[in-house]
Amino acid sequence: MPAIKRFLSDKNLKRFVTDYKNLIKIVNDSNGELDIALRDNYLSVYYKGNSLAKISFKEPDKYKVEIHKKFFEGTSADDPEFYEEVTESNSYMSLILSRQKPPRRFLQKKHINQFCGRIKQVNYGEEIVFEQALITDNLEREDLIIIDRQITDKELKRKRMDLLALKQIESNRYHFLVIEVKLGNNPELKSDVNRQLNDYINHIEKYFSDYQNCYEKQFEQKRKMGLLNLPSFIGGYSKIAQNSIADLKKQFPNLQVKQFEYKL
């Protein structure tokens, strides 16, 4: 068995593309704030680096969507009109969706906006905020492509890499780049982070063929899902800021404005 598997079966990929077209569009229109991550035959939806929902496949044509209770309760989605059944376990709500209660109705833009609004109220970590800024400010690049977040596998024993990227060597040749996000006041910077990074690098070298096969498959599946439009994709906070600054300068030509980015 490969050490890492973070992609869908061909059957489930086809199902997802058919049933979640609206979600894919919402994510693509979010300028990097929303993200769909492929896992071992399930998907995770993130908002600004925070887990919004987990989507699992149930036979023959149903889905299980798991979302934290505090992000779900009291929203417009909290209505049996949008799901077949619901159960609660460890503060998470598990909802069953079917063709009669289809995914596009539950994960519609109105509901996702409400979930995101709840997440905004949570005091999530500074490093997650910085990690999100790194992702959104590097979306349009060809020389460095961030391909996954919160990476683990069967051999890492619950350890997780923050980000995994592809760094361009030449034209169409890339190598893996492990990115650990640590703020200056994190005590791990003194010694632990060096050992941590070396462990991750050695781990990927040991299981290189598994990682290569996994992410080649994942990359191709994201293209089929319409989640990647490289190298022509332009978005992220940098692009939003550029448009806002242009409007600001047009209205107030004497105003001096500087933009700060998190380019890697």
C-alpha positions in Angstrom: 0.0 0.0 0.0 1.3 3.5 -0.8 2.3 5.7 2.1 0.0 8.6 0.9 -3.3 8.6 -1.0 -5.0 12.0 -1.4 -7.3 11.7 -4.3 -10.6 10.2 -5.3 -11.6 7.0 -7.1 -12.5 7.6 -10.7 -16.1 6.8 -9.9 -16.3 9.3 -7.0 -14.5 12.0 -9.0 -17.2 11.7 -11.7 -19.9 11.9 -9.1 -18.5 15.0 -7.5 -18.0 16.9 -10.7 -21.7 16.1 -11.6 -23.3 16.8 -8.2 -21.1 19.7 -6.9 -20.8 22.0 -10.0 -22.2 24.9 -7.9 -19.7 24.4 -5.1 -16.7 24.3 -7.5 -17.9 27.6 -9.0 -18.3 29.2 -5.6 -14.8 28.1 -4.6 -13.3 29.4 -7.9 -15.1 32.8 -7.5 -13.8 33.2 -3.9 -10.3 34.5 -4.9 -8.6 31.9 -2.7 -10.6 32.3 0.4 -12.4 29.0 -0.1 -10.5 25.8 -1.0 -11.4 22.2 -1.8 -8.8 19.7 -0.7 -8.7 16.1 -1.9 -8.1 13.5 0.7 -8.3 9.6 0.7 -11.6 9.3 -1.2 -13.2 12.3 0.6 -12.9 16.0 0.3 -12.4 18.9 2.8 -13.7 22.4 2.2 -11.6 25.2 3.9 -12.4 28.8 4.5 -9.3 30.9 5.1 -7.5 27.8 6.2 -10.2 26.7 8.7 -12.1 23.5 8.1 -15.6 24.3 6.9 -16.9 20.9 5.9 -15.9 17.3 5.1 -17.7 15.6 2.2 -17.7 11.8 2.1 -19.3 9.4 -0.5 -22.0 6.9 0.5 -23.4 4.3 -1.8 -25.2 4.3 -4.1 -25.8 8.0 -4.6 -25.7 9.7 -1.2 -23.2 12.0 0.6 -22.3 12.6 4.2 -21.4 16.2 5.0 -19.8 16.9 8.4 -19.7 20.4 9.8 -19.1 21.8 13.3 -22.2 22.4 15.3 -21.3 26.1 16.0 -20.9 26.8 12.3 -24.2 25.1 11.4 -26.9 25.5 14.1 -29.3 28.4 13.5 -28.2 29.0 9.9 -30.6 28.8 6.9 -29.1 25.4 6.2 -30.4 24.1 9.5 -33.6 22.9 8.0 -34.7 19.3 7.0 -35.7 20.8 3.7 -32.0 20.6 2.7 -31.0 17.2 4.1 -32.3 13.7 4.5 -31.1 13.0 8.1 -28.8 14.6 10.7 -26.9 13.2 13.7 -24.6 14.9 16.2 -21.3 13.4 17.5 -18.5 15.2 19.3 -19.8 18.7 18.4 -20.0 17.8 14.7 -23.2 17.5 12.7 -23.4 14.7 10.1 -25.9 15.3 7.4 -27.0 12.9 4.7 -27.7 14.3 1.3 -29.3 12.5 -1.6 -30.8 13.0 -5.0 -34.0 14.0 -3.3 -32.1 16.4 -1.1 -29.3 17.3 -3.5 -25.8 18.7 -2.5 -26.3 21.8 -4.6 -29.2 22.9 -2.4 -27.4 22.4 0.9 -24.1 23.8 -0.1 -25.6 26.8 -1.9 -23.9 30.2 -1.8 -26.2 31.6 0.9 -25.5 28.8 3.3 -21.7 28.8 2.7 -21.7 32.6 3.3 -23.4 31.9 6.6 -21.0 29.2 7.6 -18.1 31.5 6.7 -19.6 34.2 8.8 -19.7 31.9 11.8 -16.0 30.9 11.2 -15.0 34.6 11.2 -16.4 34.9 14.7 -13.9 32.2 15.9 -10.6 33.4 17.2 -8.5 31.2 15.0 -4.7 31.1 15.2 -2.4 33.8 13.8 -0.4 31.2 11.9 -3.5 30.0 10.0 -4.1 33.6 9.0 -0.5 34.0 7.7 -0.7 30.6 6.0 -3.8 31.7 4.1 -2.1 34.9 3.1 0.8 32.9 1.7 -1.6 30.8 -0.4 -3.7 33.6 -1.8 -0.7 35.9 -2.6 1.1 33.1 -4.5 -1.9 31.8 -6.5 -0.9 33.2 -9.9 2.7 31.9 -10.1 4.1 29.2 -12.4 7.5 28.9 -10.6 5.9 28.0 -7.3 2.6 26.1 -7.0 1.2 25.4 -3.5 -0.6 22.0 -4.0 -1.8 20.9 -0.6 -2.2 21.9 3.1 -2.3 20.0 6.3 -0.4 17.0 4.8 -0.1 13.7 6.6 0.1 10.0 5.6 0.1 6.6 7.1 3.8 6.8 8.1 3.8 10.3 9.7 1.9 9.1 12.8 -0.4 12.2 13.1 2.3 14.7 12.3 1.3 17.3 9.7 3.2 19.5 7.2 1.6 22.9 7.0 1.9 23.4 3.2 3.4 21.4 0.3 4.4 23.1 -2.9 6.1 22.5 -6.2 9.1 24.6 -6.9 10.1 25.0 -10.5 13.6 23.9 -11.5 13.3 24.5 -15.2 10.5 24.8 -17.7 8.3 21.7 -16.9 10.5 20.3 -14.1 9.6 20.8 -10.4 10.6 19.5 -7.0 8.7 19.3 -3.7 9.0 22.1 -1.3 7.8 21.7 2.3 6.6 25.0 4.0 6.2 25.2 7.7 4.5 28.4 8.9 5.9 29.8 12.2 5.6 33.3 13.5 8.5 35.0 15.1 7.1 34.5 18.6 6.8 30.7 18.2 9.2 29.0 20.6 9.6 26.1 18.1 11.8 28.5 16.0 14.6 28.1 18.4 15.3 24.4 17.6 12.3 22.3 16.9 11.5 23.6 13.4 14.9 22.7 12.0 14.5 19.1 13.1 10.8 19.1 12.0 11.7 20.2 8.5 14.5 17.8 8.1 12.2 14.9 9.2 9.6 15.9 6.6 12.2 16.3 3.8 13.7 12.9 4.7 10.3 11.4 4.8 9.3 12.6 1.3 12.7 11.4 0.0 12.0 7.9 1.5 8.5 7.7 0.0 9.2 9.9 -3.1 7.5 7.6 -5.6 4.3 7.4 -3.5 4.2 11.2 -3.2 4.9 11.7 -6.9 2.2 9.3 -7.9 -0.3 10.8 -5.4 0.1 14.4 -6.4 0.3 13.7 -10.1 -3.1 12.0 -9.7 -4.4 14.7 -7.5 -3.3 17.5 -9.8 -5.0 15.8 -12.8 -8.2 15.3 -10.8 -8.3 19.0 -9.8 -7.9 20.0 -13.4 -10.9 17.7 -14.3 -12.9 19.2 -11.5 -12.2 22.7 -12.9 -10.4 23.8 -9.7 -7.1 24.6 -11.5 -6.6 26.8 -14.5 -2.8 27.0 -14.4 -0.9 28.9 -15.6 -3.5 31.5 -16.5 -5.2 31.7 -13.1 -5.1 35.1 -11.5 -6.7 35.8 -8.1 -6.0 36.0 -4.4 -5.8 38.9 -2.0 -3.1 40.6 -4.1 -5.4 40.8 -7.1 -8.3 42.1 -4.9 -6.0 44.7 -3.4 -4.7 45.8 -6.8 -8.2 46.5 -8.0 -9.2 48.3 -4.8 -6.0 50.4 -4.8 -6.6 51.4 -8.5 -10.1 52.6 -7.6 -8.8 54.4 -4.5 -6.1 56.3 -6.6 -8.7 57.2 -9.2 -10.9 58.8 -6.5 -8.0 60.4 -4.5 -5.1 61.0 -6.9 -3.0 62.7 -4.2 -3.2 59.8 -1.8 0.0 57.6 -1.5 -0.9 54.0 -1.2 1.5 51.0 -0.7 0.6 47.3 -1.0 2.4 44.7 1.0 2.3 41.1 -0.2 3.4 37.7 1.1 5.3 36.5 -1.9 7.5 33.4 -1.4 
